[in-house]
Amino acid sequence: MRFISEKIDLKEIERKAFLIQYEDGLLEILFGIVFFISNLQFEWGYMGNIIRLIIQIVFIISFILLKKKISEPRIGRVKYGLYRNIKKIKISMILLIYVFFFIIMSYQLKVIFSDYVIELFMIMVVLPLGLCIFSYFTEYKRGYLIALLVEMNYFLALLLFLAKIPEPLNLIISSIIVTPMIITIGIITFNKFLKKYRLPKNIEKKN
């Protein structure tokens, strides 16, 4: 009788299954679209914020539906064990604490600086750094590149503002330049995903 001497590392198998979910590029595509819309700072007041929030919710729902329609038929759906679920909870808690910390800090800084300085601080530091933290704990390697592009977007907007291009035109111009790069990364990744993971024949016939 032949015995299997090789030890199976279930955590490593689960880790690889977890990382596959980033291979479809949908996160970059939808993030790029939402990121661009969020930067369209038209003078709509509170109504503008509500409209942007609704659009963001729509794209989150779209992300979930596209995952179910495109990704899951190709790679399946993984039910993670206790270790991975605890790790996901830890990541969520760290990000919540991170956001809460910077919200408190921003209110404190408003006493000293103008709202514009606070806005630049929140955008140029909090968003890219938050993406890096998320990328580190989830091993989402392309997230570092996305964070760099986000930082470049707002740095370019700042340079345009210093060059006497007023708000919100400076941010719109920088977003038009940078956002297509983010979406392009997603499209290239998505195309590779479709080639790598073909639909099973029984599903292709149904479609």
C-alpha angles and dihedrals in degrees: 000000000000120000127200107238096179113101115230114225103211093183091057091048090050090047092054091048089051093051093051089070089072094054096082096070093222092122092059094044095050094038089054092052094046091044091054094047091048089056094056094100100182118168095263097126115204091345089062091053091050092049092050090048091051091049091050091051090049091053093047089054089046090052092054093046093047090050089055095043101040111016106035096054088056104040102017128228120288123212105209125218129238095275095056093042091052089049091052090052090050091051091050091049093049092050092047091051089047093052092044091050094054093044089056091045092050092055090051092050093050088073090062106030138038123267090252092059090049091050091052091047094050093047102039095043111022102046100046092040091049090052090051092051091049091047093049097052095040096040088234096157098184087057090079090057091048089050090052091051091048090052090047090051094058094038088055089048089053092050090050090049091052087050088062097259104140130228132298092016092065092056093044091053093048091047091051088054100042106030095066087058091058093046091046090055088053094047093050090048091046092051091051089048093054091050094046098045112042123192115258111257094245091056092045090056091051091051 
